[in-house]
């Protein structure tokens, strides 16, 4: 009986994670490129009034902490 209650309790907790998840508007709105945040590893551009990742920063090394060959 106690084992059944533990399994049911675990299932309720597990499935409640999916019920709580919701659609979140995670875009950063902008009017110019200066409104987008700066990143050490990625380049962001203002496209259709949203900050979009357009690629990696070529000035940074591939692996953080390892210097680039000169």
Secondary structure as a PSIPRED ss2 file (coil, helix, strand):
# PSIPRED VFORMAT (PSIPRED V4.0)

   1 X C   1.000  0.000  0.000
   2 X H   0.000  1.000  0.000
   3 X H   0.000  1.000  0.000
   4 X H   0.000  1.000  0.000
   5 X H   0.000  1.000  0.000
   6 X H   0.000  1.000  0.000
   7 X H   0.000  1.000  0.000
   8 X H   0.000  1.000  0.000
   9 X H   0.000  1.000  0.000
  10 X H   0.000  1.000  0.000
  11 X H   0.000  1.000  0.000
  12 X H   0.000  1.000  0.000
  13 X H   0.000  1.000  0.000
  14 X H   0.000  1.000  0.000
  15 X H   0.000  1.000  0.000
  16 X H   0.000  1.000  0.000
  17 X H   0.000  1.000  0.000
  18 X H   0.000  1.000  0.000
  19 X H   0.000  1.000  0.000
  20 X H   0.000  1.000  0.000
  21 X C   1.000  0.000  0.000
  22 X C   1.000  0.000  0.000
  23 X C   1.000  0.000  0.000
  24 X C   1.000  0.000  0.000
  25 X C   1.000  0.000  0.000
  26 X C   1.000  0.000  0.000
  27 X C   1.000  0.000  0.000
  28 X C   1.000  0.000  0.000
  29 X E   0.000  0.000  1.000
  30 X C   1.000  0.000  0.000
  31 X C   1.000  0.000  0.000
  32 X C   1.000  0.000  0.000
  33 X H   0.000  1.000  0.000
  34 X H   0.000  1.000  0.000
  35 X H   0.000  1.000  0.000
  36 X C   1.000  0.000  0.000
  37 X C   1.000  0.000  0.000
  38 X C   1.000  0.000  0.000
  39 X C   1.000  0.000  0.000
  40 X C   1.000  0.000  0.000
  41 X C   1.000  0.000  0.000
  42 X E   0.000  0.000  1.000
  43 X E   0.000  0.000  1.000
  44 X E   0.000  0.000  1.000
  45 X E   0.000  0.000  1.000
  46 X E   0.000  0.000  1.000
  47 X E   0.000  0.000  1.000
  48 X C   1.000  0.000  0.000
  49 X C   1.000  0.000  0.000
  50 X E   0.000  0.000  1.000
  51 X E   0.000  0.000  1.000
  52 X E   0.000  0.000  1.000
  53 X E   0.000  0.000  1.000
  54 X E   0.000  0.000  1.000
  55 X E   0.000  0.000  1.000
  56 X E   0.000  0.000  1.000
  57 X C   1.000  0.000  0.000
  58 X C   1.000  0.000  0.000
  59 X C   1.000  0.000  0.000
  60 X C   1.000  0.000  0.000
  61 X C   1.000  0.000  0.000
  62 X C   1.000  0.000  0.000
  63 X C   1.000  0.000  0.000
  64 X C   1.000  0.000  0.000
  65 X C   1.000  0.000  0.000
  66 X C   1.000  0.000  0.000
  67 X C   1.000  0.000  0.000
  68 X C   1.000  0.000  0.000
  69 X C   1.000  0.000  0.000
  70 X C   1.000  0.000  0.000
